[in-house]
């Protein structure tokens, strides 16, 4: 992973962004020697956001199973018939 100082980002933003788009490698931005932020490609960010939504849906489903908030196939079909007419 590439690491850049925040001052370098300020001075060379266009070059750093061009390199980012070409390599697709995240850039860690540091301030005062400490990690401050990551720069990532837009497509990679959107991919990660979509994956997070899928994982959150799976987690909600697991909680529903543990709390016995589930339906049999017959119950689900009956409930869905209201919307599928």
QUIKAJO-V689173 format. One record per residue. N is the residue number from 1. PHI is phi in degrees with one decimal (999 if undefined). PSI is psi as a letter, one per 40 degrees, with the letter a starting at -180 (* if undefined). Layout:
N/PHI/PSI + N/PHI/PSI
This chain:
1/999/h + 2/-79.7/i + 3/-122.5/h + 4/-133.8/i + 5/-74.9/i + 6/-61.2/d + 7/-66.5/d + 8/-66.3/d + 9/-60.4/d + 10/-61.2/d + 11/-82.0/d + 12/-128.0/f + 13/-57.0/d + 14/-61.7/d + 15/-66.7/d + 16/-62.6/d + 17/-65.9/d + 18/-62.0/d + 19/-62.8/d + 20/-61.0/d + 21/-65.5/d + 22/-73.6/d + 23/-89.4/d + 24/61.6/e + 25/-91.3/h + 26/-57.9/i + 27/-117.9/h + 28/-88.9/h + 29/-98.9/h + 30/-114.4/i + 31/-128.3/h + 32/53.4/f + 33/79.0/e + 34/-113.9/i + 35/-58.5/h + 36/-123.0/d + 37/-163.4/i + 38/-114.8/h + 39/-103.2/h + 40/-133.9/i + 41/-63.2/i + 42/-59.2/d + 43/-61.5/d + 44/-64.9/d + 45/-61.9/d + 46/-63.8/d + 47/-60.5/d + 48/-64.7/d + 49/-62.2/d + 50/-63.3/d + 51/-64.5/d + 52/-61.7/d + 53/-61.4/d + 54/-63.3/d + 55/-63.8/d + 56/-65.5/d + 57/-64.0/d + 58/-62.7/d + 59/-62.8/d + 60/-62.6/d + 61/-63.7/d + 62/-63.4/d + 63/-64.7/d + 64/-60.5/d + 65/-63.9/d + 66/-62.7/d + 67/-91.4/e + 68/57.7/f + 69/-100.7/g + 70/-126.5/i + 71/-123.2/i + 72/-73.6/i + 73/-61.7/d + 74/-63.5/d + 75/-63.8/d + 76/-65.4/d + 77/-60.4/d + 78/-61.9/d + 79/-66.5/d + 80/-72.8/d + 81/-58.5/d + 82/-60.3/d + 83/-98.4/e + 84/-99.7/e + 85/-77.7/*
